[in-house]
């Protein structure tokens, strides 16, 4: 997390849950299963209340994740998704998205098309 007071939001895109372990040597589809929009100032204040140190891997509670979810669930976002945005995100759930007319799977070491 940052200490900047100019930052308004954190956007997090998450894929499917997988078992813990190494993914070295494997290929994974590039897909988005959920989208979260955190109010940066509110999150920072809540983290400070809990005594969480700021850094790359700051602890976010399950309740904070649930409150920040804007896709596929969640209606209380200050920046609500349009039906078109929801449609495009739905296409990205499978890992074979054809947004923009190009599909396929992303592979490490290969630039996306």
N, C-alpha and C positions, 0 to 999 in steps of 0.2 A: 504494500500500500504506500501511497505517497502522502507527504505532508502538505502538498499544494492545496491552497484554498480555492484555486481556479478550477480544479477538476470537478465536474458535475456528476459523472456516472462512470461505473465500471461495467463493461459488457463482457459476459462470459458465454461462450458457446461450448456445449458438451456433447460428446458422442455416447455410444452405447456403453454400458458398464461391462467390464471384462474382468476375468479372474486376475488376481495379482500374479506378477511374474514378469519375466523378461519378454520383450517383443522383438529382440534382436533377430534379424534374419527373416522376419515375417512381413507380410504386407497387410495393411488394414485399409478398409474403405474410408474415404473422406466423407463423413456424414455428420449431421447435426441432429441430435435427438431432443435437445432442450436449449432454451436461451434464457439468460438471466440478466436483468438490468438493475444494478445496485446503485442507490443514491450514495455517492462517494462521501459526502459530509456526514450523513446519518450513519453509514457503516463505520466511518472513522470514530465518531462519537461513541457508538456502541462498543467498538473494540477497546477504546480507552477506558470505558466504564468497567469492562471485564479484565483490564490489565494485560491485554494482548499486545505483544511487541509488534511494531510495524516491520514489514519485510516482504520478501518474495512469497513466502508460504504462510501468510497470516491466517490464523484459524477463523473460519466462518462457520457459524452454527447451522444446524439443519433448519431451524426456524428462520434464519436470515436468508438461506437459499430459497426456502418456500415463499417467503415474502417477495423475493426479487424475481421469481419466475414469470416470464412474459410469454413463453411458448413451450410446450403446446397448451399449457393451462395458464391461468393468471389474467385477471382483468383489471387490476388496480394500478397499472403502470402509468407513470406521468407521460410516457411517450407510447401510446397504444399502437399495436401493429395494425396495418391495414389488411383487408381480406387478401389482397395480392401478395403482401409480404408473408402472410401465413401460408398461402398456396406455394410460394417459392420455398419456404422452409420445409414444408411437407415433402417436397420433392427431394430434399437433401437428407431425409431420414433413411433412405435405402442404401446410400453410398454409391448409387449409380445415377446421380443427378444429370439431367440434360438441360440445365439452365443455360440459356444463351446458345442452345443448339449443339453443345458438345457434352458428351458424357464420358463415362469411364471411371476408372479408379485411380487415385493418386498413389504413387509408389515413392518410397523414400529415395532421394537422390535424383528424382525426375521432376522437373518443373511442371506445375499444372499447365494445362493448355489454355 
